[in-house]
Amino acid sequence: MSDFTHIDDKGRVRMVDVTEKDQTVRVAVAHAKISMNKDTFEKIQNRDVKKGNVLETARIAGIMAAKKTHDLIPMCHPLNITHAQVDFFPDQASYDIRIQSEVRLVGQTGVEMEALTAVSAAALTIYDMCKSYDRGMAISDIYLLEKSGGKSGTYKWES
């Protein structure tokens, strides 16, 4: 592997060749936030949304999105994910729901994009299920909290 790039020497796009990279345990944790009005927040917390259980549906969407990231993001490798988790942390004071995902595998490339895709899809699912109550919901603060494994080692978000 001579260059770690998505562009070849003729300027053409390509998938990075990870053939020669070592297989290591790779973990990524991502964060997102969705803000809403009080009424919508309470409907979600009380499981009173007419479309069903919002957070469990969003959890499933996030996990499915992590598994399908290579179908959504050009040049992402299809990965054999061994663990994907999506959790929600509602904040009653601000009517926000923090979303956190963790994705793990043993492989030759990282899972940062999968973790970021998971929280994004979960947030979008919450929006979709609640938009009839609150079109002003805002999705924000999507970022990588931490990652480990591979040649580049460990990264931790510093706010």
Contacts in CASP RR format, 6 or more apart in sequence:
PFRMAT RR
TARGET T0000
AUTHOR 0000-0000-0000
METHOD contacts of the structure
MODEL  1
MSDFTHIDDKGRVRMVDVTEKDQTVRVAVAHAKISMNKDTFEKIQNRDVK
KGNVLETARIAGIMAAKKTHDLIPMCHPLNITHAQVDFFPDQASYDIRIQ
SEVRLVGQTGVEMEALTAVSAAALTIYDMCKSYDRGMAISDIYLLEKSGG
KSGTYKWES
1 17 0 8 1.000
1 18 0 8 1.000
1 19 0 8 1.000
1 20 0 8 1.000
1 21 0 8 1.000
4 16 0 8 1.000
5 16 0 8 1.000
6 13 0 8 1.000
6 14 0 8 1.000
6 15 0 8 1.000
6 16 0 8 1.000
6 75 0 8 1.000
7 13 0 8 1.000
7 14 0 8 1.000
8 14 0 8 1.000
13 74 0 8 1.000
13 75 0 8 1.000
14 75 0 8 1.000
15 75 0 8 1.000
15 77 0 8 1.000
16 75 0 8 1.000
16 77 0 8 1.000
16 109 0 8 1.000
18 77 0 8 1.000
18 108 0 8 1.000
18 109 0 8 1.000
19 108 0 8 1.000
21 108 0 8 1.000
21 109 0 8 1.000
21 150 0 8 1.000
21 151 0 8 1.000
22 108 0 8 1.000
22 150 0 8 1.000
22 151 0 8 1.000
23 106 0 8 1.000
23 107 0 8 1.000
23 108 0 8 1.000
24 106 0 8 1.000
24 107 0 8 1.000
24 149 0 8 1.000
24 150 0 8 1.000
25 104 0 8 1.000
25 105 0 8 1.000
25 106 0 8 1.000
25 107 0 8 1.000
25 148 0 8 1.000
25 149 0 8 1.000
26 104 0 8 1.000
26 105 0 8 1.000
26 106 0 8 1.000
26 107 0 8 1.000
26 109 0 8 1.000
26 110 0 8 1.000
26 111 0 8 1.000
26 147 0 8 1.000
26 148 0 8 1.000
26 149 0 8 1.000
26 150 0 8 1.000
27 102 0 8 1.000
27 103 0 8 1.000
27 104 0 8 1.000
27 111 0 8 1.000
27 146 0 8 1.000
27 147 0 8 1.000
27 148 0 8 1.000
27 149 0 8 1.000
28 102 0 8 1.000
28 103 0 8 1.000
28 104 0 8 1.000
28 110 0 8 1.000
28 111 0 8 1.000
28 112 0 8 1.000
28 114 0 8 1.000
28 115 0 8 1.000
28 116 0 8 1.000
28 144 0 8 1.000
28 146 0 8 1.000
28 147 0 8 1.000
29 100 0 8 1.000
29 101 0 8 1.000
29 102 0 8 1.000
29 115 0 8 1.000
29 144 0 8 1.000
29 145 0 8 1.000
29 146 0 8 1.000
29 147 0 8 1.000
30 100 0 8 1.000
30 101 0 8 1.000
30 103 0 8 1.000
30 112 0 8 1.000
30 115 0 8 1.000
30 116 0 8 1.000
30 118 0 8 1.000
30 119 0 8 1.000
30 142 0 8 1.000
30 143 0 8 1.000
30 144 0 8 1.000
30 145 0 8 1.000
31 98 0 8 1.000
31 99 0 8 1.000
31 100 0 8 1.000
31 119 0 8 1.000
31 141 0 8 1.000
31 142 0 8 1.000
31 143 0 8 1.000
31 144 0 8 1.000
31 145 0 8 1.000
31 157 0 8 1.000
32 98 0 8 1.000
32 99 0 8 1.000
32 119 0 8 1.000
32 120 0 8 1.000
32 122 0 8 1.000
32 123 0 8 1.000
32 139 0 8 1.000
32 140 0 8 1.000
32 141 0 8 1.000
32 142 0 8 1.000
33 96 0 8 1.000
33 97 0 8 1.000
33 98 0 8 1.000
33 99 0 8 1.000
33 123 0 8 1.000
33 139 0 8 1.000
33 140 0 8 1.000
33 141 0 8 1.000
34 96 0 8 1.000
34 97 0 8 1.000
34 99 0 8 1.000
34 123 0 8 1.000
34 126 0 8 1.000
34 127 0 8 1.000
34 137 0 8 1.000
34 138 0 8 1.000
34 139 0 8 1.000
34 140 0 8 1.000
35 94 0 8 1.000
35 95 0 8 1.000
35 96 0 8 1.000
35 137 0 8 1.000
35 138 0 8 1.000
35 140 0 8 1.000
36 44 0 8 1.000
36 95 0 8 1.000
36 96 0 8 1.000
36 97 0 8 1.000
36 130 0 8 1.000
36 134 0 8 1.000
36 136 0 8 1.000
36 137 0 8 1.000
36 138 0 8 1.000
37 95 0 8 1.000
37 133 0 8 1.000
37 134 0 8 1.000
37 136 0 8 1.000
37 137 0 8 1.000
38 95 0 8 1.000
39 133 0 8 1.000
39 134 0 8 1.000
40 95 0 8 1.000
40 130 0 8 1.000
40 133 0 8 1.000
40 134 0 8 1.000
40 137 0 8 1.000
41 90 0 8 1.000
41 92 0 8 1.000
41 95 0 8 1.000
41 97 0 8 1.000
42 48 0 8 1.000
43 49 0 8 1.000
43 130 0 8 1.000
43 133 0 8 1.000
44 54 0 8 1.000
44 55 0 8 1.000
44 90 0 8 1.000
44 97 0 8 1.000
44 126 0 8 1.000
44 130 0 8 1.000
45 90 0 8 1.000
45 92 0 8 1.000
47 53 0 8 1.000
47 54 0 8 1.000
49 129 0 8 1.000
49 130 0 8 1.000
49 133 0 8 1.000
50 132 0 8 1.000
51 57 0 8 1.000
51 129 0 8 1.000
51 130 0 8 1.000
52 129 0 8 1.000
54 125 0 8 1.000
54 126 0 8 1.000
54 129 0 8 1.000
54 130 0 8 1.000
55 88 0 8 1.000
55 97 0 8 1.000
55 126 0 8 1.000
57 125 0 8 1.000
57 129 0 8 1.000
58 86 0 8 1.000
58 88 0 8 1.000
58 99 0 8 1.000
58 121 0 8 1.000
58 122 0 8 1.000
58 123 0 8 1.000
58 125 0 8 1.000
58 126 0 8 1.000
58 129 0 8 1.000
59 86 0 8 1.000
59 87 0 8 1.000
59 88 0 8 1.000
59 122 0 8 1.000
61 121 0 8 1.000
61 122 0 8 1.000
61 124 0 8 1.000
61 125 0 8 1.000
62 84 0 8 1.000
62 86 0 8 1.000
62 101 0 8 1.000
62 117 0 8 1.000
62 118 0 8 1.000
62 119 0 8 1.000
62 121 0 8 1.000
62 122 0 8 1.000
62 125 0 8 1.000
63 84 0 8 1.000
63 85 0 8 1.000
63 86 0 8 1.000
63 118 0 8 1.000
64 121 0 8 1.000
65 72 0 8 1.000
65 117 0 8 1.000
65 118 0 8 1.000
65 120 0 8 1.000
65 121 0 8 1.000
65 122 0 8 1.000
66 81 0 8 1.000
66 84 0 8 1.000
66 101 0 8 1.000
66 103 0 8 1.000
66 111 0 8 1.000
66 114 0 8 1.000
66 115 0 8 1.000
66 117 0 8 1.000
66 118 0 8 1.000
67 81 0 8 1.000
67 84 0 8 1.000
67 114 0 8 1.000
68 117 0 8 1.000
69 76 0 8 1.000
69 79 0 8 1.000
69 113 0 8 1.000
69 114 0 8 1.000
69 117 0 8 1.000
70 76 0 8 1.000
70 77 0 8 1.000
70 78 0 8 1.000
70 79 0 8 1.000
72 117 0 8 1.000
73 113 0 8 1.000
73 117 0 8 1.000
76 113 0 8 1.000
77 109 0 8 1.000
79 105 0 8 1.000
79 107 0 8 1.000
79 109 0 8 1.000
79 110 0 8 1.000
79 111 0 8 1.000
79 114 0 8 1.000
80 105 0 8 1.000
80 107 0 8 1.000
81 103 0 8 1.000
81 104 0 8 1.000
81 105 0 8 1.000
81 111 0 8 1.000
81 114 0 8 1.000
82 104 0 8 1.000
82 105 0 8 1.000
82 106 0 8 1.000
83 102 0 8 1.000
83 103 0 8 1.000
83 104 0 8 1.000
83 105 0 8 1.000
84 101 0 8 1.000
84 102 0 8 1.000
84 103 0 8 1.000
84 104 0 8 1.000
84 114 0 8 1.000
84 118 0 8 1.000
85 101 0 8 1.000
85 102 0 8 1.000
85 103 0 8 1.000
86 99 0 8 1.000
86 100 0 8 1.000
86 101 0 8 1.000
86 118 0 8 1.000
86 119 0 8 1.000
86 122 0 8 1.000
87 99 0 8 1.000
87 100 0 8 1.000
87 101 0 8 1.000
88 97 0 8 1.000
88 98 0 8 1.000
88 99 0 8 1.000
88 100 0 8 1.000
88 122 0 8 1.000
89 97 0 8 1.000
89 98 0 8 1.000
89 99 0 8 1.000
89 100 0 8 1.000
90 96 0 8 1.000
90 97 0 8 1.000
90 98 0 8 1.000
91 97 0 8 1.000
91 98 0 8 1.000
97 126 0 8 1.000
99 119 0 8 1.000
99 122 0 8 1.000
99 123 0 8 1.000
100 119 0 8 1.000
100 145 0 8 1.000
101 115 0 8 1.000
101 116 0 8 1.000
101 118 0 8 1.000
101 119 0 8 1.000
101 122 0 8 1.000
102 115 0 8 1.000
103 111 0 8 1.000
103 114 0 8 1.000
103 115 0 8 1.000
103 118 0 8 1.000
104 111 0 8 1.000
105 111 0 8 1.000
110 147 0 8 1.000
110 149 0 8 1.000
110 150 0 8 1.000
111 147 0 8 1.000
112 144 0 8 1.000
112 147 0 8 1.000
115 144 0 8 1.000
115 147 0 8 1.000
116 142 0 8 1.000
116 143 0 8 1.000
116 144 0 8 1.000
119 142 0 8 1.000
120 139 0 8 1.000
120 142 0 8 1.000
123 139 0 8 1.000
123 142 0 8 1.000
124 139 0 8 1.000
126 137 0 8 1.000
127 137 0 8 1.000
127 139 0 8 1.000
130 137 0 8 1.000
131 137 0 8 1.000
143 157 0 8 1.000
144 155 0 8 1.000
144 157 0 8 1.000
145 156 0 8 1.000
145 157 0 8 1.000
146 154 0 8 1.000
146 155 0 8 1.000
146 156 0 8 1.000
146 157 0 8 1.000
147 153 0 8 1.000
147 154 0 8 1.000
147 155 0 8 1.000
148 154 0 8 1.000
148 155 0 8 1.000
END
